[in-house]
């Protein structure tokens, strides 16, 4: 009987410790996951606040008629009636210089005909 108690008591103690550890570790893991989710949500909220303030600033800029005129002229090439708009074309690309080496010399001679 004493031998049975000596073998059962450590097993019961270990089981009780495992159950206590499970109940202690499980909420801790949940708390850590929730804490991480809260940190992610706060970071996203901060990013949304920054974007909101940037858009609000842009809205204030676009409420100014001078800014609207500047954008219309520079980005959309719009003019008032009676004005003329001119566009400058970019310069043509430089011609390609090919070296006079085989097999490129045949290509150069065929292009220059």
C-alpha positions as a Markdown table, in Angstrom:
| # | Residue | x | y | z |
|---|---|---|---|---|
| 1 | Unk | 0.0 | 0.0 | 0.0 |
| 2 | Unk | 2.8 | 2.4 | 0.8 |
| 3 | Unk | 4.6 | 1.5 | -2.4 |
| 4 | Unk | 1.4 | 2.3 | -4.3 |
| 5 | Unk | 1.2 | 5.7 | -2.5 |
| 6 | Unk | 4.8 | 6.5 | -3.4 |
| 7 | Unk | 4.1 | 5.9 | -7.1 |
| 8 | Unk | 0.7 | 7.5 | -7.3 |
| 9 | Unk | 1.5 | 10.7 | -5.4 |
| 10 | Unk | 4.2 | 11.9 | -7.8 |
| 11 | Unk | 2.0 | 11.1 | -10.8 |
| 12 | Unk | -0.9 | 13.1 | -9.3 |
| 13 | Unk | 1.4 | 16.0 | -8.4 |
| 14 | Unk | 2.8 | 16.1 | -12.0 |
| 15 | Unk | -0.7 | 15.9 | -13.5 |
| 16 | Unk | -1.8 | 18.8 | -11.2 |
| 17 | Unk | 1.2 | 20.8 | -12.2 |
| 18 | Unk | 0.6 | 20.1 | -15.9 |
| 19 | Unk | -3.1 | 21.2 | -15.6 |
| 20 | Unk | -2.0 | 24.3 | -13.7 |
| 21 | Unk | 0.6 | 25.1 | -16.3 |
| 22 | Unk | -1.9 | 24.6 | -19.1 |
| 23 | Unk | -4.4 | 27.0 | -17.5 |
| 24 | Unk | -1.6 | 29.5 | -16.7 |
| 25 | Unk | 0.0 | 29.3 | -20.2 |
| 26 | Unk | -3.1 | 29.3 | -22.3 |
| 27 | Unk | -4.4 | 32.7 | -21.1 |
| 28 | Unk | -0.9 | 34.1 | -21.3 |
| 29 | Unk | -0.6 | 33.1 | -25.0 |
| 30 | Unk | -4.1 | 34.6 | -25.7 |
| 31 | Unk | -3.0 | 37.8 | -23.9 |
| 32 | Unk | 0.2 | 38.0 | -26.0 |
| 33 | Unk | -1.8 | 37.4 | -29.2 |
| 34 | Unk | -4.3 | 40.1 | -28.3 |
| 35 | Unk | -1.5 | 42.5 | -27.3 |
| 36 | Unk | 0.1 | 41.9 | -30.7 |
| 37 | Unk | -3.2 | 42.4 | -32.5 |
| 38 | Unk | -3.7 | 45.7 | -30.6 |
| 39 | Unk | -0.2 | 46.9 | -31.5 |
| 40 | Unk | -0.9 | 46.1 | -35.2 |
| 41 | Unk | -4.3 | 47.9 | -35.0 |
| 42 | Unk | -2.7 | 51.0 | -33.4 |
| 43 | Unk | 0.0 | 51.1 | -36.2 |
| 44 | Unk | -2.7 | 50.9 | -38.8 |
| 45 | Unk | -4.7 | 53.6 | -37.1 |
| 46 | Unk | -1.6 | 55.8 | -37.0 |
| 47 | Unk | -1.1 | 55.3 | -40.7 |
| 48 | Unk | -4.7 | 56.1 | -41.4 |
| 49 | Unk | -4.5 | 59.3 | -39.3 |
| 50 | Unk | -1.4 | 60.4 | -41.3 |
| 51 | Unk | -3.2 | 59.7 | -44.6 |
| 52 | Unk | -6.3 | 61.5 | -43.4 |
| 53 | Unk | -4.3 | 64.6 | -42.4 |
| 54 | Unk | -2.4 | 64.5 | -45.8 |
| 55 | Unk | -5.7 | 64.3 | -47.7 |
| 56 | Unk | -7.2 | 67.0 | -45.5 |
| 57 | Unk | -4.2 | 69.2 | -46.3 |
| 58 | Unk | -4.6 | 68.5 | -50.0 |
| 59 | Unk | -8.3 | 69.3 | -49.8 |
| 60 | Unk | -7.4 | 72.7 | -48.3 |
| 61 | Unk | -4.9 | 73.3 | -51.1 |
| 62 | Unk | -7.5 | 72.5 | -53.7 |
| 63 | Unk | -10.0 | 74.9 | -52.2 |
| 64 | Unk | -7.8 | 77.7 | -53.4 |
| 65 | Unk | -8.7 | 78.9 | -57.0 |
| 66 | Unk | -5.0 | 79.8 | -57.7 |
| 67 | Unk | -3.9 | 76.3 | -57.0 |
| 68 | Unk | -6.7 | 74.9 | -59.2 |
| 69 | Unk | -5.6 | 77.2 | -62.0 |
| 70 | Unk | -1.9 | 76.2 | -61.6 |
| 71 | Unk | -2.8 | 72.5 | -61.7 |
| 72 | Unk | -5.1 | 72.9 | -64.7 |
| 73 | Unk | -2.3 | 74.8 | -66.6 |
| 74 | Unk | 0.7 | 72.6 | -65.6 |
| 75 | Unk | -0.8 | 69.1 | -65.6 |
| 76 | Unk | -3.7 | 69.3 | -68.0 |
| 77 | Unk | -2.5 | 72.0 | -70.4 |
| 78 | Unk | -5.8 | 73.9 | -70.1 |
| 79 | Unk | -6.0 | 77.6 | -71.0 |
| 80 | Unk | -8.7 | 80.3 | -70.7 |
| 81 | Unk | -10.7 | 81.0 | -73.8 |
| 82 | Unk | -8.8 | 83.3 | -76.1 |
| 83 | Unk | -5.4 | 82.0 | -74.9 |
| 84 | Unk | -3.2 | 79.8 | -77.0 |
| 85 | Unk | -1.3 | 76.8 | -75.6 |
| 86 | Unk | 2.0 | 75.7 | -77.1 |
| 87 | Unk | 3.7 | 72.4 | -76.5 |
| 88 | Unk | 7.4 | 71.8 | -77.0 |
| 89 | Unk | 8.3 | 68.4 | -78.4 |
| 90 | Unk | 11.4 | 66.6 | -77.1 |
| 91 | Unk | 14.4 | 66.5 | -79.4 |
| 92 | Unk | 14.7 | 63.4 | -81.5 |
| 93 | Unk | 17.0 | 60.6 | -80.3 |
| 94 | Unk | 20.6 | 60.5 | -81.3 |
| 95 | Unk | 21.4 | 58.1 | -84.2 |
| 96 | Unk | 22.9 | 54.8 | -83.1 |
| 97 | Unk | 26.5 | 54.4 | -84.0 |
| 98 | Unk | 27.5 | 50.8 | -84.8 |
| 99 | Unk | 31.1 | 49.8 | -84.9 |
| 100 | Unk | 32.6 | 48.6 | -88.2 |
| 101 | Unk | 33.1 | 45.1 | -87.0 |
| 102 | Unk | 31.9 | 41.8 | -88.4 |
| 103 | Unk | 28.9 | 41.1 | -88.4 |
| 104 | Unk | 27.8 | 44.7 | -87.8 |
| 105 | Unk | 29.5 | 46.0 | -90.9 |
| 106 | Unk | 27.0 | 44.1 | -93.0 |
| 107 | Unk | 24.2 | 45.6 | -91.0 |
| 108 | Unk | 25.6 | 49.2 | -91.3 |
| 109 | Unk | 26.0 | 48.8 | -95.1 |
| 110 | Unk | 22.4 | 47.4 | -95.4 |
| 111 | Unk | 21.0 | 50.3 | -93.4 |
| 112 | Unk | 22.9 | 53.0 | -95.3 |
| 113 | Unk | 21.5 | 52.0 | -98.7 |
